Amino acid sequence: DAGVIQSPRHEVTEMGQEVTLRCKPISGHDYLFWYRQTMMRGLELLIYFNNNVPIDDSGMPEDRFSAKMPNASFSTLKIQPSEPRDSAVYFCASSFFRDRVRSGELFFGEGSRLTVL
Amino acid sequence: AQKITQTQPGMFVQEKEAVTLDCTYDTSDPSYGLFWYKQPSSGEMIFLIYQGSYDQQNATEGRYSLNFQKARKSANLVISASQLGDSAMYFCAMRERTQGGSEKLVFGKGTKLTVNP
């Protein structure tokens, strides 16, 4: 089975431009997470979905950030307008937490490295 | 409040020796899970080991073992017989249930391990 697929792997854009990051979770997983990783802040949870419904977006930095999950196999994270401080690696991860006895580990995508000039 | 604390920003170990990476956590939920992930310089997140809060025995996976001390709320990772390829960032994470009943995974800041030849 294919893992979590993210695109693009690398994105360089100019301040003020719109950025859209995409994620395809592992089939059958019911949770999807978006994380941001920077040297200063480590891995921050931005938002997560359960069965395509956003559960907690308290980690989203500001209104410039939005995320959607229109169906079980696709999610987007959008930044509009982008700023240099948004430069980071954005990870998408999915999991299946239904059975709490099992590990319910997160499966990560390879990340999208965003550079905003 | 910090949920996962990793107090060692960096650790050094000699090849073939064992090393312990510290992790303490904070939760009031009696049912939770603890994870360790490895992130090599290439950037991908690799799942290493899992410990459930009700597990009686410490988890082990090959050269990795988790020293779980529930009363102290610590979940230290022990790597035995270190190899050069173990040089990486290591993240401790906790899966916990939110007030709304969903699950989420939060990460510590990480520890950078360097294995010296």
Contacts between the chains, C-beta under 8 A, distances in Angstrom:
chain1	res1	chain2	res2	distance
A	31	B	102	7.9
A	31	B	103	6.8
A	33	B	104	7.4
A	33	B	105	6.8
A	35	B	107	7.7
A	42	B	91	8.0
A	42	B	107	6.6
A	42	B	108	7.4
A	42	B	109	4.4
A	42	B	110	5.9
A	43	B	91	6.6
A	43	B	107	4.2
A	43	B	110	7.6
A	45	B	104	6.6
A	45	B	105	7.5
A	45	B	106	6.2
A	45	B	107	7.7
A	48	B	102	7.7
A	48	B	104	5.8
A	50	B	102	5.1
A	50	B	103	7.9
A	55	B	98	7.4
A	55	B	100	6.6
A	55	B	102	4.6
A	55	B	104	7.7
A	56	B	98	6.7
A	56	B	100	7.9
A	56	B	102	7.3
A	56	B	104	6.6
A	89	B	43	6.6
A	91	B	45	6.7
A	93	B	45	7.5
A	93	B	105	7.8
A	95	B	105	7.7
A	97	B	95	7.2
A	97	B	103	4.3
A	100	B	31	6.0
A	100	B	33	7.8
A	100	B	52	8.0
A	100	B	103	8.0
A	101	B	52	7.0
A	103	B	33	6.4
A	103	B	35	7.4
A	103	B	50	3.8
A	103	B	52	7.4
A	104	B	33	6.4
A	104	B	95	6.0
A	104	B	103	6.9
A	105	B	35	6.2
A	105	B	47	4.8
A	105	B	50	6.1
A	106	B	35	7.7
A	106	B	45	7.7
A	106	B	47	7.4
A	106	B	93	7.8
A	106	B	105	5.5
A	107	B	47	7.6
A	108	B	37	8.0
A	108	B	44	6.8
A	108	B	45	3.9
A	110	B	43	7.0
A	110	B	44	5.6
A	111	B	43	5.7
A	111	B	44	7.4
A	113	B	43	7.9
